[in-house]
Amino acid sequence: MIEELASVVLTTNLPERGLQAGDIGTVVLVHQEGEGYTVEFMTLSGDTVAVVTVTALQVRPIRTNEIAHVRELVAA
């Protein structure tokens, strides 16, 4: 189970929220012992883009051999 305040990677696109697979967010709430999560996605300057509730299949933990990549935010 992913813990609160852990960084996670989105595994599916959420175009209605302006989010793409690969975006990095922070778990702010764990639902039903890890069946779902509320995740906050922010810009690098700290502005919140979206707070979404997703299933456990829609996010995964960050792996130690990964590097972040930057993309410009496009309004949803």
PERA-V223773 format. One record per residue. RES is the residue in one letter. PHI is phi in whole degrees, 0 to 359 (none if undefined). OMEGA is omega in radians with two decimals (none if undefined). Layout:
res->(RES:RES)
phi->(PHI:PHI)
omega->(OMEGA:OMEGA)
//
This chain:
res->(M:I:E:E:L:A:S:V:V:L:T:T:N:L:P:E:R:G:L:Q:A:G:D:I:G:T:V:V:L:V:H:Q:E:G:E:G:Y:T:V:E:F:M:T:L:S:G:D:T:V:A:V:V:T:V:T:A:L:Q:V:R:P:I:R:T:N:E:I:A:H:V:R:E:L:V:A:A)
phi->(none:279:271:301:75:282:279:226:249:288:258:227:287:234:300:293:249:76:250:236:307:102:295:256:225:240:290:252:203:258:251:45:55:97:286:203:215:261:234:259:249:229:286:293:272:99:276:290:267:199:238:232:259:230:279:299:283:268:221:214:294:287:264:293:260:256:235:287:228:259:221:280:285:251:301:285)
omega->(3.08:-3.10:3.02:-3.14:3.06:3.02:-3.13:3.10:3.07:-3.09:3.13:3.05:3.01:-3.02:3.13:3.11:-3.13:-3.08:3.14:3.03:-3.11:3.09:-3.10:3.12:3.13:3.10:3.11:3.12:3.08:-3.12:3.01:3.07:3.05:3.08:3.11:-3.08:2.91:-3.02:3.07:3.07:-3.05:2.97:3.12:3.10:3.03:3.09:3.12:3.08:-3.10:2.95:-3.03:3.02:-3.07:3.04:3.12:3.13:-3.09:3.07:3.06:3.09:3.02:3.11:-3.05:-3.10:-3.13:3.09:3.14:3.12:-3.08:3.00:3.12:-3.12:3.05:-3.10:3.13:none)
//
